[in-house]
């Protein structure tokens, strides 16, 4: 799959890809041209490995937001079978930024929730660019109750810059409904797996982020606030977003080390946007393996261990200096 528009730190990569594409379009390719293509492909792999092996926090954000990155619906099409979408929150309406429905994953029948950003501008506008309204989280809670009732594992795909910040959303109880959703998930008597597949921003991500296993993709980020929002508060300018990104410690390496996420799913070389099928295959293997581990636990053990897991996050020790 084509990576699409290059990112600002990918100039050398884009140059190699363009040179390879030009040579491959040659109708009469000699042995010299074939050798040059092979040499350039090896150089491309080397460049991708070096670039994506040393991304800084702000570059990670750019990869997580790539317009060709696979979204929730892409994974539903590639990794799941028989997806049946469910709509509405029974109170206000249906929020297209929050997908919900029944599906099959290998031998497991599951219920899937996930943010959806949309691929075209029209779809993105309809999905509010992945920013769910209160009705989205009320829909999620309604489907959580279905999962619990029928003892279906719950799988949540997190990919949002944050919950929708508009006045209407606040009037309909945005903060309250996110808190209710987190509380509901903490007590849910069925296995819950949460995966950050792109952006994991603020309370919008946490609203469907309380699970027995919390994982994230290698080049995703998971944060209390977006880097632009942090920069706007601390430095009064979005120009300082790269500085904020470095300070927030929200990459997969940071969060794995801090114990915020349990697992990190390695992405294909050059990011998930370069190979949807390979990323979906890795995600499917992880989900199948983890569901197999969780199905052996009783519901009481699941709830107790989930509680203990989140109580441990943020625990640290302070050491006083000698002689203080």
GUPATOR-63952 format. One record per residue (C-alpha): residue in three letters; x, y, z. Coordinates in steps of 0.1 Angstrom, whole numbers. Layout:
{site 'ALA', {X, Y, Z}}
...
***
This chain:
{site 'UNK', {0, 0, 0}}
{site 'UNK', {12, 35, -8}}
{site 'UNK', {22, 56, 21}}
{site 'UNK', {5, 86, 5}}
{site 'UNK', {16, 121, 13}}
{site 'UNK', {51, 122, 29}}
{site 'UNK', {57, 136, 64}}
{site 'UNK', {80, 165, 69}}
{site 'UNK', {109, 143, 82}}
{site 'UNK', {105, 118, 53}}
{site 'UNK', {122, 138, 25}}
{site 'UNK', {150, 113, 19}}
{site 'UNK', {125, 85, 20}}
{site 'UNK', {101, 102, -4}}
{site 'UNK', {130, 109, -28}}
{site 'UNK', {140, 72, -29}}
{site 'UNK', {104, 61, -34}}
{site 'UNK', {100, 85, -63}}
{site 'UNK', {132, 73, -80}}
{site 'UNK', {120, 37, -76}}
{site 'UNK', {86, 45, -90}}
{site 'UNK', {101, 63, -120}}
{site 'UNK', {124, 34, -128}}
{site 'UNK', {96, 8, -124}}
{site 'UNK', {75, 28, -150}}
{site 'UNK', {102, 21, -176}}
{site 'UNK', {87, 0, -204}}
{site 'UNK', {120, -15, -215}}
{site 'UNK', {139, -23, -184}}
{site 'UNK', {175, -34, -189}}
{site 'UNK', {196, -54, -165}}
{site 'UNK', {212, -22, -153}}
{site 'UNK', {179, -7, -144}}
{site 'UNK', {168, -38, -125}}
{site 'UNK', {200, -37, -105}}
{site 'UNK', {195, 0, -98}}
{site 'UNK', {159, -7, -86}}
{site 'UNK', {172, -35, -62}}
{site 'UNK', {199, -12, -49}}
{site 'UNK', {174, 16, -43}}
{site 'UNK', {150, -7, -25}}
{site 'UNK', {177, -19, -2}}
{site 'UNK', {186, 18, 5}}
{site 'UNK', {149, 25, 11}}
{site 'UNK', {146, -2, 37}}
{site 'UNK', {178, 10, 54}}
{site 'UNK', {164, 46, 54}}
{site 'UNK', {130, 35, 68}}
{site 'UNK', {147, 15, 95}}
{site 'UNK', {169, 44, 106}}
{site 'UNK', {142, 70, 104}}
{site 'UNK', {114, 51, 122}}
{site 'UNK', {138, 36, 147}}
{site 'UNK', {146, 70, 161}}
{site 'UNK', {114, 91, 160}}
{site 'UNK', {111, 118, 185}}
{site 'UNK', {78, 125, 203}}
{site 'UNK', {65, 152, 178}}
{site 'UNK', {74, 129, 148}}
{site 'UNK', {54, 101, 165}}
{site 'UNK', {24, 124, 167}}
{site 'UNK', {27, 131, 130}}
{site 'UNK', {28, 94, 122}}
{site 'UNK', {-2, 87, 146}}
{site 'UNK', {-22, 114, 126}}
{site 'UNK', {-12, 102, 91}}
{site 'UNK', {-42, 104, 68}}
{site 'UNK', {-36, 69, 55}}
{site 'UNK', {-32, 53, 89}}
{site 'UNK', {-57, 24, 94}}
{site 'UNK', {-88, 34, 114}}
{site 'UNK', {-112, 13, 134}}
{site 'UNK', {-134, 4, 104}}
{site 'UNK', {-103, -7, 85}}
{site 'UNK', {-94, -32, 112}}
{site 'UNK', {-130, -44, 114}}
{site 'UNK', {-128, -51, 76}}
{site 'UNK', {-94, -68, 78}}
{site 'UNK', {-92, -86, 111}}
{site 'UNK', {-129, -94, 120}}
{site 'UNK', {-157, -113, 104}}
{site 'UNK', {-195, -107, 104}}
{site 'UNK', {-195, -72, 118}}
{site 'UNK', {-230, -60, 126}}
{site 'UNK', {-231, -23, 135}}
{site 'UNK', {-253, -10, 163}}
{site 'UNK', {-266, 26, 164}}
{site 'UNK', {-279, 51, 188}}
{site 'UNK', {-278, 59, 225}}
{site 'UNK', {-316, 57, 231}}
{site 'UNK', {-315, 93, 244}}
{site 'UNK', {-304, 118, 218}}
{site 'UNK', {-290, 103, 186}}
{site 'UNK', {-263, 83, 168}}
{site 'UNK', {-227, 96, 170}}
{site 'UNK', {-207, 85, 139}}
{site 'UNK', {-175, 92, 158}}
{site 'UNK', {-181, 61, 179}}
{site 'UNK', {-185, 28, 161}}
{site 'UNK', {-201, -1, 179}}
{site 'UNK', {-212, -36, 170}}
{site 'UNK', {-210, -74, 172}}
{site 'UNK', {-182, -92, 154}}
{site 'UNK', {-163, -125, 153}}
{site 'UNK', {-125, -128, 158}}
{site 'UNK', {-114, -164, 150}}
{site 'UNK', {-134, -185, 175}}
{site 'UNK', {-144, -156, 197}}
{site 'UNK', {-177, -137, 195}}
{site 'UNK', {-170, -101, 206}}
{site 'UNK', {-184, -67, 209}}
{site 'UNK', {-163, -39, 194}}
{site 'UNK', {-162, -2, 202}}
{site 'UNK', {-140, 23, 185}}
{site 'UNK', {-134, 59, 175}}
{site 'UNK', {-138, 65, 138}}
{site 'UNK', {-122, 96, 120}}
{site 'UNK', {-133, 91, 84}}
{site 'UNK', {-112, 89, 53}}
{site 'UNK', {-126, 117, 31}}
{site 'UNK', {-133, 152, 42}}
{site 'UNK', {-171, 145, 41}}
{site 'UNK', {-167, 114, 63}}
{site 'UNK', {-143, 133, 86}}
{site 'UNK', {-169, 161, 90}}
{site 'UNK', {-197, 136, 97}}
{site 'UNK', {-174, 118, 123}}
{site 'UNK', {-163, 152, 138}}
{site 'UNK', {-127, 141, 131}}
{site 'UNK', {-130, 113, 157}}
{site 'UNK', {-142, 135, 185}}
{site 'UNK', {-172, 119, 201}}
{site 'UNK', {-201, 137, 216}}
{site 'UNK', {-219, 126, 249}}
{site 'UNK', {-243, 105, 228}}
{site 'UNK', {-212, 86, 215}}
{site 'UNK', {-202, 76, 250}}
{site 'UNK', {-238, 68, 260}}
{site 'UNK', {-240, 46, 230}}
{site 'UNK', {-208, 29, 241}}
{site 'UNK', {-221, 23, 276}}
{site 'UNK', {-253, 9, 262}}
{site 'UNK', {-233, -16, 242}}
{site 'UNK', {-211, -24, 271}}
{site 'UNK', {-242, -35, 290}}
{site 'UNK', {-250, -58, 261}}
{site 'UNK', {-215, -73, 262}}
{site 'UNK', {-218, -80, 299}}
{site 'UNK', {-254, -94, 295}}
{site 'UNK', {-243, -119, 269}}
{site 'UNK', {-208, -125, 283}}
{site 'UNK', {-191, -112, 252}}
{site 'UNK', {-155, -99, 254}}
{site 'UNK', {-153, -62, 248}}
{site 'UNK', {-126, -48, 224}}
{site 'UNK', {-120, -10, 223}}
{site 'UNK', {-101, 8, 196}}
{site 'UNK', {-89, 43, 207}}
{site 'UNK', {-82, 69, 181}}
{site 'UNK', {-92, 104, 190}}
{site 'UNK', {-76, 138, 196}}
{site 'UNK', {-101, 142, 224}}
{site 'UNK', {-138, 144, 231}}
{site 'UNK', {-158, 170, 212}}
{site 'UNK', {-152, 204, 229}}
{site 'UNK', {-183, 223, 217}}
{site 'UNK', {-209, 240, 237}}
{site 'UNK', {-236, 215, 228}}
{site 'UNK', {-215, 186, 240}}
{site 'UNK', {-209, 204, 273}}
{site 'UNK', {-246, 212, 277}}
{site 'UNK', {-254, 175, 272}}
{site 'UNK', {-230, 164, 299}}
{site 'UNK', {-197, 156, 282}}
{site 'UNK', {-175, 154, 313}}
{site 'UNK', {-201, 135, 333}}
{site 'UNK', {-207, 109, 307}}
{site 'UNK', {-170, 102, 302}}
{site 'UNK', {-167, 97, 340}}
{site 'UNK', {-197, 73, 339}}
{site 'UNK', {-182, 54, 311}}
{site 'UNK', {-149, 49, 329}}
{site 'UNK', {-168, 38, 360}}
{site 'UNK', {-189, 14, 340}}
{site 'UNK', {-158, -2, 324}}
{site 'UNK', {-140, -5, 357}}
{site 'UNK', {-169, -28, 370}}
{site 'UNK', {-177, -46, 338}}
{site 'UNK', {-180, -84, 343}}
{site 'UNK', {-165, -95, 310}}
{site 'UNK', {-130, -93, 295}}
{site 'UNK', {-120, -59, 282}}
{site 'UNK', {-91, -52, 258}}
{site 'UNK', {-83, -16, 249}}
{site 'UNK', {-58, -7, 221}}
{site 'UNK', {-46, 28, 211}}
{site 'UNK', {-43, 26, 173}}
{site 'UNK', {-35, 62, 166}}
{site 'UNK', {-42, 92, 188}}
{site 'UNK', {-51, 87, 224}}
{site 'UNK', {-60, 122, 235}}
{site 'UNK', {-74, 133, 269}}
{site 'UNK', {-107, 122, 284}}
{site 'UNK', {-120, 112, 250}}
{site 'UNK', {-96, 83, 249}}
{site 'UNK', {-101, 74, 286}}
{site 'UNK', {-138, 72, 280}}
{site 'UNK', {-133, 37, 264}}
{site 'UNK', {-98, 31, 278}}
{site 'UNK', {-104, 11, 311}}
{site 'UNK', {-96, -25, 304}}
{site 'UNK', {-80, -57, 316}}
{site 'UNK', {-53, -52, 290}}
{site 'UNK', {-43, -18, 276}}
{site 'UNK', {-21, -19, 246}}
{site 'UNK', {-9, 6, 220}}
{site 'UNK', {6, 5, 185}}
{site 'UNK', {43, 14, 183}}
{site 'UNK', {39, 48, 167}}
{site 'UNK', {7, 58, 185}}
{site 'UNK', {5, 83, 214}}
{site 'UNK', {-16, 83, 246}}
{site 'UNK', {-18, 115, 266}}
{site 'UNK', {-37, 136, 291}}
{site 'UNK', {-38, 164, 265}}
{site 'UNK', {-27, 170, 229}}
{site 'UNK', {7, 186, 224}}
{site 'UNK', {-10, 217, 209}}
{site 'UNK', {-34, 220, 238}}
{site 'UNK', {-5, 217, 263}}
{site 'UNK', {16, 243, 244}}
{site 'UNK', {-14, 267, 243}}
{site 'UNK', {-18, 265, 281}}
{site 'UNK', {18, 266, 291}}
{site 'UNK', {34, 288, 264}}
{site 'UNK', {3, 305, 249}}
{site 'UNK', {13, 293, 214}}
{site 'UNK', {8, 261, 194}}
{site 'UNK', {43, 267, 179}}
{site 'UNK', {57, 251, 210}}
{site 'UNK', {39, 218, 204}}
{site 'UNK', {71, 198, 197}}
{site 'UNK', {85, 210, 231}}
{site 'UNK', {52, 200, 248}}
{site 'UNK', {53, 166, 230}}
{site 'UNK', {87, 158, 244}}
{site 'UNK', {77, 169, 279}}
{site 'UNK', {45, 148, 280}}
{site 'UNK', {62, 114, 278}}
{site 'UNK', {34, 99, 258}}
{site 'UNK', {51, 76, 233}}
{site 'UNK', {48, 38, 235}}
{site 'UNK', {84, 35, 249}}
{site 'UNK', {76, 60, 277}}
{site 'UNK', {42, 45, 286}}
{site 'UNK', {55, 9, 286}}
{site 'UNK', {84, 19, 309}}
{site 'UNK', {60, 38, 332}}
{site 'UNK', {35, 9, 334}}
{site 'UNK', {6, 28, 318}}
{site 'UNK', {3, 3, 289}}
{site 'UNK', {7, -35, 292}}
{site 'UNK', {18, -42, 256}}
{site 'UNK', {32, -25, 225}}
{site 'UNK', {23, -38, 191}}
{site 'UNK', {52, -34, 166}}
{site 'UNK', {42, -17, 134}}
{site 'UNK', {53, -26, 99}}
{site 'UNK', {85, -9, 87}}
{site 'UNK', {77, 27, 80}}
{site 'UNK', {45, 27, 100}}
{site 'UNK', {10, 11, 99}}
{site 'UNK', {0, 34, 71}}
{site 'UNK', {24, 16, 48}}
{site 'UNK', {8, -18, 52}}
{site 'UNK', {-27, -21, 66}}
{site 'UNK', {-29, -59, 61}}
{site 'UNK', {3, -67, 80}}
{site 'UNK', {-7, -44, 109}}
{site 'UNK', {-42, -59, 110}}
{site 'UNK', {-27, -94, 111}}
{site 'UNK', {-4, -85, 140}}
{site 'UNK', {-34, -69, 158}}
{site 'UNK', {-56, -99, 152}}
{site 'UNK', {-29, -123, 166}}
{site 'UNK', {-25, -102, 197}}
{site 'UNK', {-62, -100, 203}}
{site 'UNK', {-68, -137, 198}}
{site 'UNK', {-39, -146, 221}}
{site 'UNK', {-50, -122, 248}}
{site 'UNK', {-86, -132, 247}}
{site 'UNK', {-75, -168, 252}}
{site 'UNK', {-56, -157, 283}}
{site 'UNK', {-85, -137, 298}}
{site 'UNK', {-112, -164, 292}}
{site 'UNK', {-96, -186, 318}}
{site 'UNK', {-103, -160, 346}}
{site 'UNK', {-135, -157, 366}}
{site 'UNK', {-155, -125, 363}}
{site 'UNK', {-147, -116, 399}}
{site 'UNK', {-110, -120, 393}}
{site 'UNK', {-112, -99, 361}}
{site 'UNK', {-128, -70, 380}}
{site 'UNK', {-105, -73, 410}}
{site 'UNK', {-73, -74, 388}}
{site 'UNK', {-86, -45, 367}}
{site 'UNK', {-91, -24, 398}}
{site 'UNK', {-56, -33, 411}}
{site 'UNK', {-40, -26, 377}}
{site 'UNK', {-53, 10, 375}}
{site 'UNK', {-46, 17, 412}}
{site 'UNK', {-9, 9, 405}}
{site 'UNK', {-6, 34, 377}}
{site 'UNK', {12, 65, 390}}
{site 'UNK', {26, 49, 421}}
{site 'UNK', {62, 61, 428}}
{site 'UNK', {87, 63, 456}}
{site 'UNK', {104, 95, 468}}
{site 'UNK', {139, 94, 482}}
{site 'UNK', {152, 121, 505}}
{site 'UNK', {187, 134, 499}}
{site 'UNK', {213, 123, 525}}
{site 'UNK', {215, 148, 553}}
{site 'UNK', {182, 164, 544}}
***
